Amino acid sequence: MRAIVGYVGDDDANASTFHTEGWLKTGDVCYFDSKGFLYVVDRLKELIKYKGYQVPPAELERLLYSLPGVADAAVVPSMKQEDVGQIPVAFVVEKPGSNLSQHQIMDYVAKQVAPYKKIRKVVFIDSIPKSASGKVIRRELANLALSNHPVSKL
């Protein structure tokens, strides 16, 4: 008996779910290294579109985690702006006793990324919203970013 792969009688669903070579379109951004290892680095639907460039939040979050004084962080897009699209907004939870400023964080990241990947706004919050499994609930942060949540300190 032959296994059927895909949606029976629904060519549109098959085209949006499966690559022409049979791969499942998961929405993950991946690459193979020179040794053939596969690395999953981000999700397509989470990419921030800034001036036609794609900015991966996970890359910016890794940099934020490396900054002394940052206990937790997440990056989401702000509301769309006519001339640039979306801008990366960082939500940062500081470690106790830390005294980071928005400018320190933006400068730290800017020195390590291409100009289009720079964080353009920092919001300090008490905690990053997460699901029971520990996954960041990005839609809650995106709603805060869209509501022009004020920056708590400069």
For each residue, the residues with C-beta under 8 A, 3 or more apart:
1:
2:
3:
4: 8
5: 18 22
6: 10 13 14 17 18
7: 10 13 14 17
8: 4
9:
10: 6 7 13 14
11: 14 15
12: 15 16
13: 6 7 10 16 17
14: 6 7 10 11 17 18
15: 11 12 18
16: 12 13 25
17: 6 7 13 14 24 25
18: 5 6 14 15 22 23 24 25
19: 22 23 24 25
20:
21:
22: 5 18 19
23: 18 19
24: 17 18 19
25: 16 17 18 19
26:
27: 43 44 45
28: 40 42 43 44
29: 40 41 42 43 44 47 56
30: 38 39 40 41
31: 38 39 41
32: 36 37 38 39
33: 36 37 39
34:
35:
36: 32 33
37: 32 33
38: 30 31 32
39: 30 31 32 33
40: 28 29 30
41: 29 30 31 56 58 59
42: 28 29 46 47 56 57 58 59
43: 27 28 29 46 47
44: 27 28 29 47
45: 27
46: 42 43 56 57 58 138
47: 29 42 43 44 54 55 56 57
48: 54 55 56 57 75 76 77 86 87 88
49: 52 53 54 55 77 85 86
50: 53 55 84 85 86 87 88 116 117
51: 84 85 116
52: 49 85
53: 49 50 114 116 117
54: 47 48 49
55: 47 48 49 50 59 60 88 116 117
56: 29 41 42 46 47 48 59 60
57: 42 46 47 48 60 61 74 75 76 88
58: 41 42 46 61 62
59: 41 42 55 56 62 63 113 117
60: 55 56 57 63 64 75 88 90 109 113 117 119
61: 57 58 64 65 73 74 75
62: 58 59 65 66
63: 59 60 66 67 108 109 112 113
64: 60 61 67 70 73 75 90 92 105 109
65: 61 62 70 73
66: 62 63
67: 63 64 70 100 105 108
68: 95 98
69: 94 95 98 99 100
70: 64 65 67 73 92 93 94 95 98 100 105
71: 93 94 95 98
72: 92 93 127 128
73: 61 64 65 70 90 91 92 93 128
74: 57 61 90 91 128 136 138 141
75: 48 57 60 61 64 88 89 90 91 119
76: 48 57 88 89 91 138 141 142 145
77: 48 49 80 86 87 88 89 142 145
78: 81 86 87 88 89 120 121 145 146
79: 86 145 146 148
80: 77 85 86
81: 78 84 85 86 87
82:
83:
84: 50 51 81 87
85: 49 50 51 52 80 81
86: 48 49 50 77 78 79 80 81
87: 48 50 77 78 81 84 120 121
88: 48 50 55 57 60 75 76 77 78 117 118 119 120 121
89: 75 76 77 78 119 120 121 122 123 141 145
90: 60 64 73 74 75 105 109 119 121 122 123
91: 73 74 75 76 122 123 124 125 128 141 144 145
92: 64 70 72 73 100 105 122 123 124 125
93: 70 71 72 73 124 125 126 127 128
94: 69 70 71 98 99 100 124
95: 68 69 70 71 98
96:
97:
98: 68 69 70 71 94 95
99: 69 94
100: 67 69 70 92 94 104 105
101: 104 105 153 154
102: 105 106 121 122 124 151 153 154
103: 106 107 154
104: 100 101 107 108
105: 64 67 70 90 92 100 101 102 108 109 119 122
106: 102 103 109 110 118 119 120 122
107: 103 104 110 111
108: 63 67 104 105 111 112
109: 60 63 64 90 105 106 112 113 117 118 119
110: 106 107 113 115 118 119
111: 107 108
112: 63 108 109
113: 59 60 63 109 110 117 118
114: 53 117
115: 110 118
116: 50 51 53 55
117: 50 53 55 59 60 88 109 113 114
118: 88 106 109 110 113 115
119: 60 75 88 89 90 105 106 109 110 122
120: 78 87 88 89 106
121: 78 87 88 89 90 102 145 151
122: 89 90 91 92 102 105 106 119 151
123: 89 90 91 92 144 145 149 150 151 152
124: 91 92 93 94 102 151 152 153
125: 91 92 93 128 144 152
126: 93
127: 72 93
128: 72 73 74 91 93 125 136 141
129: 136 137 140 141
130: 134 135 136 137
131: 134 135 137
132:
133:
134: 130 131
135: 130 131
136: 74 128 129 130 141
137: 129 130 131 140 141
138: 46 74 76 141 142
139: 142 143
140: 129 137 143 144
141: 74 76 89 91 128 129 136 137 138 144 145
142: 76 77 138 139 145 146
143: 139 140 146 147
144: 91 123 125 140 141 147 149
145: 76 77 78 79 89 91 121 123 141 142 148 149
146: 78 79 142 143
147: 143 144
148: 79 145
149: 123 144 145
150: 123
151: 102 121 122 123 124 154
152: 123 124 125
153: 101 102 124
154: 101 102 103 151
